[in-house]
Structures are given as C-alpha cells and as structure tokens.
Amino acid sequence: MFSKILIANRGEIALRVLKACKEMGIGTVAVYSEADKDLKHVMMADEAICIGPPESSKSYLNIPAIISACELTGVDAIHPGVGFLAENDHFAEQVIASGYTFIGPDPESIRIMGNKISAKEMATNSGLPCVPGSGRVSATNRETLSMANQIGYPVMIKAAAGGGGRGIAIAEKESELISKMKITQQEALNSFGSDEIYLEKFLEGPRHIEVQVLADNFGNALHFYERDCSIQRKNQKIIEEAPALNIPEEKKEELFKLCTECCKKMNYKGAGTFEFLYLNEEFYFIEMNTRLQVEHTVSEMITDYDLVKLQIGIAAGEKLRIKQKDISVRGHAIQCRINAEHPQTFVPSPGKITQWGKPGGIGVRVDSHVYDGCIISPYYDALIAKICTHGIDREEALARMSFALEEFFVEGIETNKDLQEIILNEENFRNANLSINYLQNILDIN
C-alpha cells in the first residue's frame, strides 16, 4: 500500500479523497492555488504546497508544478480527483514517467475513452448500443450534409474531446448545420485544444442513466449498479439518484454485463462510469468517464462500499477481494448538488460565507469543504456541497432530503437551494417522470 498520496485537486472532492487516505493510514499532500490557501483539505492534509496563482491554467492544470510538488514531498502516488487533470492522458503519462503511480486507468484507456469517437468504436466492438451518428466530420466537407440527412434531423454536433456540457450544439435543419459546426469546432478548440467534432442523432426526452464500474489489474471487473442523472441544466447534473426506477431489471442486467465485459476487453483499471441515454426501453451509449464521478456518493450509499478506498487499493496493485454477488442494492439514495449561484438565473455567486449550517440525522450525508468564513472563489466550479439522503425506498429518501434542505442554510452568498426544493416538491419529479429536458419542459427553466 502507498505511504503518501498527493491529491491533485481542490474542494469537496479533495477532502473526500483525504478522508479515505486518513482511514487507510496513508499520508496526504494537498496542493493549492493562492486563492485556496484556507480551504479545509489544505489545513487538514499532512503537508500542503502552493502550486501557483488562482488561474487554473497556472495551478491545478500546471503539470510541472504538480510533479515538482511530488518530488519535494516524496509521495508514492497522485490522486487526480474529478475535473482538472483527472482525464488527461498526458498528465497520467507524465506522472508514470516521473516514477509515481497515477490513481486511475492507464493513459491508453484514458486516451481511447476520452475521445468520444474512439469511445463509441470501443463500445460498439464490445456490444454496447450507441446513438446513431458519424465518425469525425468537418464543417468544410460537403459530404457532412448527406451524412446528417442519413442520421435524420435534428442532429447534435459534439466535440470529440468534450465534457462538462460544453462543445455541444443542435442543428434543427440542414440550413443551420454548417454554421453551427463551425461555432462548435471553435468552442471545442478553445475549451479542449481539439476541434474534432462528430454528429449524433438528437433523441427527444431521454433519461440519463450511468453505470458505475471498478476493475483491477487481475482481469476482475465489477459494477455497482446504475444511477439516474436526468435532472440537468444545459447538460450539467443537478440531482442524481440510485437505483433508476421504471427500467426492467433484465435490461439493467444485460447492460451491466456489457459494461464489465467492455472493461475487460480494454484491460481497464480503476473506477469508471459508462453513460447512456435511455428512451423507449432502449439504452444508447454516449461516453465513458475514466475517473471518479461527483455523484459516486449515491452508489456508495446504496451498496455500502467505499469506492475511493477500492480505487486506491487497485492502484496500489491489490486484487479486488469482493465478488459481484457480494454487491447488492440497499434502499434508495438521492443527491442534490448545492451550487453558489442564483437559483433562477444561475449567475455565479462568489463571496464570503458568513454562516453555514448543514443537515444531519439518519440517512443524511453531506460532502462539503466549506465552513463559516470560507471564501467561495470566482475562479472555479460553483459546487459547494453535495447533500445525499438514503432511505429504505425512494419515498423515504425524498422525505429525508426535503427535511435536509429545510435544515440546511448558508448566508453571505446565493445558492440553488430554492430550486432544489421546487424540484423535490414538483409532481412529475415525485412520480419519477424524468428526462434530461425536465427543467426546460416542466419548470420552463433554460
């Protein structure tokens, strides 16, 4: 097992990894930007090193600075957390080349599954159903028009290296296609350093279902069931729950088997998530995230396994000691993401938290890095807390979440708590009538 791990991230996920390390008796090193010197994980880590100014490009995305921090502190491994460099194959290569262990899949797996075109090819070769679409296309190639006509309008234009809801556009008709492709290519180049794009059939009103997997270095691949992440705003998840309701169990089991077989086929190692659209009782693969997910918490609550500890153990060369038969669904879990933003306009709300009160009680979990007097920086993601509740069924989990949101308070900044409460009390949500267009179609929020 590792003796010391550097956590190359910030906020609640850095604190989550730090807690797992503490429980495993592993030393910790926090890296931080000048804006984050007072964050909780920085104060709680065994060692902490500043790696640059507030801008992510000069700190959390600064690979030489992170590697230097490893050299100065003598760590064995790096945990990338989520976001930033977590799915950067070049970073994984640099970590390994520098003599450290990257807590995640090997660079080749990240490279294959990080590009949505090659990821769909891998999925197809493994028997996973995909959304009808194209390979790489160009806005300067007139053959793209006939390709789009074959797929059928409306079509989605997507960045092959995209993520986080960016690099996506919808063309309703042929006259819009070329201009929107050019815009998407430029956005993709600016955001991801690659202008590679592809086309995909636009599915009207699907649900977003994902499967959590873990695989070790000995050919073992396990699933930890599925999550429903359909409540989204502009492809950004707001509420997640597990398990997903109103899907035939045999369809789920078939999907789980295909996901684990895909992991074995590409010798995948570590934690990962297969993401699908679900419509008319059919699943369609869209992408794989080769890292821990923000919403891993709901999977942990329904299976009672610590995914971060398992992830670290796999990276340390340990064989998974649990079998698929040992993993079962226990009740229902729901997670609300609390963001520092206006609940209707979604304008970010950085500033100082003057008062902070988090909920508690049976079946309530809060993952957060903030405290009274904490400064919410304008430089990073707006997530400040994840409130997760668990119950014997969805009704009990919802009841606990309603009270948890009522008990939760934060002053000094705005949050999306009010929106979360509106959703939880809305009839369609209560009846699990969900889709990725829920906010737009039901609440008229764009």
Summary of the structure (lengths in Angstrom):
residues: 446
radius of gyration: 21.2
end to end distance: 47.3
largest distance: 60.3
contacts: 1550
relative contact order: 0.12
helix: 35%
strand: 29%
